Amino acid sequence: MLMTAAFVVSVVHYVDNVANYADYPDASGGPVPAPSAALIAVSWFVFTAAGIVGVLAYRAGRTSVAAVGLAVYSGSGIIGIGHYTVAGATDMVWWRQAHVVADILLGFAVLGFALWVATRGRRPGPVAR
């Protein structure tokens, strides 16, 4: 459920970010270089691929791989904090604020799950006979 929610919100956020790139505050004067719309689009696929690897590895009981994949995927949402390093970000329309903030919160939730998997999330494997 967590990964489904994170995926859906990331689709909304990244599609809006790419399709309406000019509607986001200008980050050219921010603390880090502004990513291009193309880089944002490509990064969604990279993050999502890591998330898929993480989910599949978790289901297979490969917790180390799962934890890494999920942690990398969490960056897809957490990186949204970057929007708020730029002047004018809090002036974005409410629905844009909602999906950006939801993506950030879900990113932290996925990171928490990845840390849980890494430390205590051992799934029971097949019983050896």
QUIZIWO-V743833 format. One record per pair of residues at least 24 apart in sequence whose C-alpha atoms are under 8 Angstrom apart, sorted by the first residue. I is the first residue (numbers start at 1). GAP is how many residues later the second one is. Records with the same first field share a line. If there is no record, write none. Layout:
BEGIN
I->GAP / GAP
END
This chain:
BEGIN
2->104 / 107 / 108
3->107
5->101
6->71 / 97 / 100 / 101 / 104
7->41
9->90 / 93 / 94
10->34 / 66 / 67 / 93
12->87
13->83 / 86 / 87 / 90
14->26 / 27 / 30
15->26
24->65 / 68
25->58 / 61 / 62 / 63 / 64 / 67
26->60 / 61
27->59
29->57
30->55 / 56
31->54
43->33
44->32
47->25 / 26 / 27 / 28 / 29
48->25 / 28
49->24
58->65
61->61 / 62 / 63 / 64
63->54 / 55 / 58 / 59 / 60
64->53 / 54
66->48 / 51
67->47 / 48 / 50 / 51
68->46
70->40 / 41 / 43 / 44
71->39 / 40 / 43 / 44
73->34 / 37
74->32 / 33 / 34 / 35 / 36 / 37
75->32
76->27 / 31
77->26 / 27 / 28 / 29 / 30 / 31
78->25 / 26 / 27 / 28 / 29 / 30
79->25
80->24
END
